[in-house]
Amino acid sequence: MPLLGEAVTLAGPIKGVTLNVATARGAVHSSGEVVFRGCDGRTLAVLEGPWSFSQHGKSMTEQQHVRENSAVLYLLTAALSVAAGLTFFLPVWSLPPSGEAKYWNGLAAFAVLGIVCDSSFLRITRPGSGDVKASVAFIPLLASVILFEHPWPMLMSGLTTFIVDTFVRRKTLVRVWFNIAQYMLAVGLGGLVYRSLGGPIVLNHFDFRFVPFLVLVTVFFVINQGSVALGIATLNHLSVRESWSRLAGGSSTLYDFVSSSLAILLAFLYTQLQLVGLTILIIPLFFVRHMYQMNLQVERVNRELLELMVKSIEARDPYTSGHSIRVSEYARQIAREAGLPPKHVDQIGTAALLHDVGKIYEEFLPLLRKEGRLTPEERILMQAHPVRSADLAGTIAEFRGKVQTDIRNHHENYDGTGYPDGLAGENIPIGARIIMIADTIDAMTTDRPYRKALPLSKAMEEMAKYAGQQFDPRLVELVSKSPGIRRLLGPQLVTDAREIPSMKAPSRVTRSAARAST
């Protein structure tokens, strides 16, 4: 069973995943400010079995959440195991003669190649998708379906998973079990469809048919990525669509399909040259791995540069340390629960991360360090920061458009009294309305020079007063019922949370008290 604080990894031949679930466990620093544990502002889920559950410092809500996650993982693993078992036992088996050296040598060689490829995995971290591990083991596994009869490709994939997860990655029993099930189901069901469409077994005489192979690759990717996406969606409280989109990673799926063509070449070389053919293809295999690695490095460097810029700004004010990362997580969660498409969720998260980046300019430094309230002149100057932030973000071509607009308008009030453009209601971009609420939640639930952090229940009461004036009332209603926001804030701030008044008739009182956003 996983130990306390251990991340749960569900690894597949293409993409495994360490589920980095945001749970209700904020860490309180000496300043009293609540920040998230783990990379990119998220906490690591602790999925413990019913027999090894530990209650060290956990609230009842969190204990229940951990138990539910464990149950979901076991149920999903059992379902995959049943499906893999049916795929393994129902089709007719083909047993080669014991003296057929080419067949048995091929099985051994492809098993070793699969183990080596899967051991050389790459770690991927994308916001909202946990830690994803990618390898090129899918290439020899797909080639094995073309070369060998059932059930040998399934056995090979199961053996690869068992050895790599047990001895290389050192996973716990339930995770090894999950990985074996999804590996074998992806290979077995893909092979079954391949053969039913007339796909040839080419060990002794090479032949190739495009349609069966394309369907094999598609089924393989759908089963592998789908099972992992379902696990992420269930444990991370996401839609399957979003978790799958994050696993695919934009152009990553295209790379997978293009790289799969090497399975054809691998099968051809083994048919013609046997073990020498496998040796020839080792360099192209690791070239594909290097291509994946370079693409991931570009993604990571770009993300880290953005975070570095944000941290350099927040270093000027100890009370806002980690503010933008938390606002980005809150904004992503709200956008997710509002049902926005995954790409739009990412754009809103990026805009929230950069919403205060304009404060890097020197004219804002004295205002950031001032402990008292701002004068009217200073307030006017501070109100220029959304425009400065949007202009700075717009220097990056990728952020022009929705990201830049959301940054510019994140201080627009729902009744049209905000700044800089005086937009109102639905004319305010949905991303800007979400960031306004996320920004306010973080400002009210963290310590500031002029007051201590408020509990979530109090913050929601304040926001309810100004729903329809400062905030979008539908979004306030959504946040008031959001379990995701409570998990991100942690038990320190959500205790004694209760239902807040209806948003349908917001109070019409002075707005200054609620404007705690920065």
LUMKOL-219354 format. One record per residue (C-alpha): z, x, y; residue in three letters. Coordinates in steps of 0.05 Angstrom, whole numbers, plus 5000, padded with zeros to 4 digits. Layout:
<rs>
ZXYala ...
</rs>
This chain:
<rs>
500050005000met 498950245071pro 505050545104leu 507650355172leu 502850575227gly 497150715180glu 490250455200ala 486350055148val 479550335131thr 474149925098leu 468550415086ala 461450265064gly 455450685047pro 452450565115ile 458250385158lys 465550365139gly 470650145189val 477750305207thr 480249645233leu 483349805301asn 486349125312val 489748955377ala 496548705355thr 502748495392ala 505749185398arg 505449465468gly 508850135481ala 513550155541val 513650805579his 519451055621ser 516550715683ser 516950045647gly 509349975649glu 506349665587val 500450055558val 496750005492phe 497450495435arg 491350785402gly 484550985428cys 481050575481asp 487350185496gly 488049845429arg 493749875379thr 492750045306leu 493749465259ala 498949555205val 496549185144leu 502149205094glu 502648885026gly 507948355011pro 511848854969trp 512049415020ser 512949035084phe 517549375134ser 521249025190gln 522949615234his 523349345304gly 518248785292lys 518648095322ser 517947485277met 511147335307thr 508648035292glu 511548025222gln 507747375209gln 501447685239his 501948295193val 503047855132arg 497047425150glu 492648045158asn 494948295090ser 493347625058ala 486547595090val 484848295066leu 486948144995tyr 483047484994leu 476847815022leu 477348374971thr 478247874914ala 472147474936ala 467848104940leu 470448324872ser 468547664839val 461547684870ala 460648414849ala 463148254779gly 458147684770leu 452548134795thr 454748684747phe 455648284683phe 450647714685leu 443948084687pro 441448414624val 443649144616trp 438749704599ser 441650274558leu 437350904553pro 437151324490pro 442651844487ser 437652404481gly 433552234543glu 435552834586ala 431452644647lys 435051974653tyr 442052244643trp 440952854687asn 438252404741gly 444351954738leu 448952554744ala 444852874800ala 444352244842phe 451852104833ala 453452804858val 448552734916leu 451652064935gly 458652354934ile 456552954978val 453052505028cys 458752005032asp 463852565040ser 460052815101ser 461552185141phe 461252115216leu 466851765255arg 464451245306ile 468850905358thr 466050325398arg 470149855441pro 472149245402gly 469549475334ser 474849945310gly 473350625279asp 466750595243val 464751125193lys 457351255180ala 454151675126ser 447251775095val 449651595025ala 445450965028phe 439151385018ile 440651644947pro 443750974929leu 437350604949leu 433251114911ala 437451004849ser 435550264849val 428150474848ile 429150984792leu 434350684744phe 435350024709glu 441349574717his 447349694715pro 446950444729trp 445850414805pro 451949954811met 456150424769leu 453851014810met 455750674876ser 462550484848gly 463851194824leu 461751484891thr 466551024927thr 472351164880phe 471751914884ile 470551964960val 475851444980asp 481051684931thr 480452444936phe 476852585002val 479152025048arg 485551895008arg 485451145018lys 490550654989thr 489150234928leu 487149594963val 482349965009arg 479050334951val 478449674915trp 475149344975phe 470249914984asn 468249934911ile 467049184912ala 462649184973gln 458849804952tyr 457349524883met 455448834909leu 450649124961ala 447249564910val 447349064853gly 444848454892leu 439648874927gly 437149144860gly 437048444829leu 432648174886val 428248804883tyr 426848704809arg 425747954815ser 420248084867leu 416648554820gly 419449204845gly 417849754793pro 422750234761ile 419250894772val 423151434735leu 417351624689asn 411451414732his 411951344807phe 409650684837asp 411350354903phe 411049644929arg 412849535002phe 415448815002val 420548894945pro 423149534976phe 423749225046leu 427648645017val 432049124978leu 433849505042val 435048855080thr 439548555027val 443349205020phe 444749245095phe 446448515101val 451648545045ile 454749205067asn 455049065141gln 456448325131gly 462648445088ser 465448955137val 463748505197ala 467247925163leu 473448345153gly 473448575226ile 472147875252ala 477847575211thr 483048115225leu 481048255297asn 480247515316his 472947595334leu 466747195317ser 462747465259val 456847515307arg 460547975354glu 463548425301ser 456748485267trp 453448645333ser 458449205346arg 457549495277leu 449949495286ala 450849885351gly 444349705384gly 439050185359ser 443350405299ser 440249875254thr 433350125271leu 435450825252tyr 438150555186asp 431550225168phe 427350825187val 431951305150ser 431550855088ser 424351095079ser 427251755055leu 429451374992ala 422151294974ile 420852034983leu 427152204944leu 424851774885ala 417952074887phe 420452794888leu 425152664830tyr 419652334790thr 415052924801gln 419853524804leu 426553254779gln 432453684803leu 427854134844val 425553514882gly 432753334900leu 433954034926thr 427753984971ile 430353345004leu 437353605020ile 435053895087ile 431653245110pro 437852855089leu 442353265132phe 437353245189phe 438152485188val 445652585190arg 444853045250his 440552515284met 446152005276tyr 451152515301gln 447252675364met 446451945381asn 453951825372leu 455652425415gln 451452155472val 455051485467glu 461851815465arg 460552295522val 458051735567asn 464251315552arg 468951895562glu 465852075629leu 467051365653leu 474251375630glu 475252065661leu 472851805728met 477451195723val 483451625704lys 482152105762ser 482851515810ile 489051225777glu 492451905777ala 493451805852arg 498051215839asp 503051255781pro 504050505783tyr 496750365765thr 496350875708ser 492250555652gly 490849935696his 483249935690ser 483350045614ile 488149465605arg 484149015652val 477849195612ser 481248985547glu 483948335577tyr 477048185606ala 473648315539arg 478547855504gln 477647285554ile 470047355553ala 470247355477arg 474446725474glu 469946395526ala 464246465475gly 459846945514leu 454647365476pro 456948055452pro 452448425500lys 455248025559his 462348165534val 460848905536asp 457948855606gln 464148495631ile 468649015597gly 464749575631thr 465149225699ala 472649125690ala 473549865673leu 469950065737leu 472349505782his 476749965825asp 472450595820val 470850565894gly 478050735910lys 476251455896ile 473951515968tyr 478951866014glu 479951276062glu 483550896008phe 488451445989leu 493851296042pro 493550556024leu 494450685950leu 500651115962arg 503850646013lys 510150325984glu 510749756034gly 506049176048arg 499349326081leu 498149166154thr 492448676171pro 488049276190glu 489649636125glu 488248996086arg 481348936117ile 479949656098leu 482349546027met 477848936021gln 471949406025ala 473449715957his 469449205915pro 463149375954val 464450125950arg 465850065875ser 459449665863ala 455250155903asp 458150745864leu 457050405797ala 449950235818gly 448150975820thr 447750915744ile 441450535726ala 444550195665glu 449849865708phe 445149555759arg 444948805753gly 450648425719lys 455549005717val 454549175790gln 454848445811thr 461248315772asp 464548915805ile 462448695875arg 464947975866asn 471348065828his 475547865889his 471647225904glu 476246615903asn 474145995867tyr 474645575931asp 470246055971gly 475646406011thr 475047075977gly 471047705995tyr 466148036005pro 460847486001asp 464946846005gly 462046565940leu 465145945910ala 465645585843gly 459945695793glu 456346125844asn 461346675828ile 458747055766pro 462746875704ile 464247615693gly 467347675763ala 471647055751arg 474147355686ile 475648025718ile 479547675774met 484147355722ile 484747985679ala 486348395741asp 491647905762thr 494847875693ile 495648625692asp 498148665764ala 503548135751met 505848395682thr 506749125703thr 511849445749asp 509749535821arg 513449885879pro 515649215908tyr 517648845843arg 518848895768lys 513948655716ala 513747905704leu 513647585635pro 507047255615leu 510046555620ser 511846675694lys 505046995708ala 501546395678met 505645915720glu 503646285782glu 496346285762met 496645545746ala 498945395817lys 492545705844tyr 487645465792ala 481845155830gly 483545565892gln 483746295872gln 482046235798phe 477045865755asp 481445295726pro 477745285660arg 478946025650leu 486345955668val 486945405616glu 483545845565leu 488146445580val 494346005577ser 492745845504lys 489946525485ser 493346865426pro 489147485439gly 492147605508ile 499247535478arg 497548045425arg 494948535477leu 501048465522leu 505948545465gly 512548205449pro 516148525509gln 512448055556leu 510847435515val 517947245492thr 520146555515asp 512846385529ala 511845635537arg 506545135555glu 504645145628ile 502744545670pro 495844245663ser 490244595700met 486943935716lys 491043825779ala 492744505809pro 497744535866ser 495044625936arg 500045125964val 499645776000thr 495546275960arg 498746925982ser 504146925929ala 499146905872ala 494647445898arg 497848005860ala 491248305836ser 489348995859thr 
</rs>
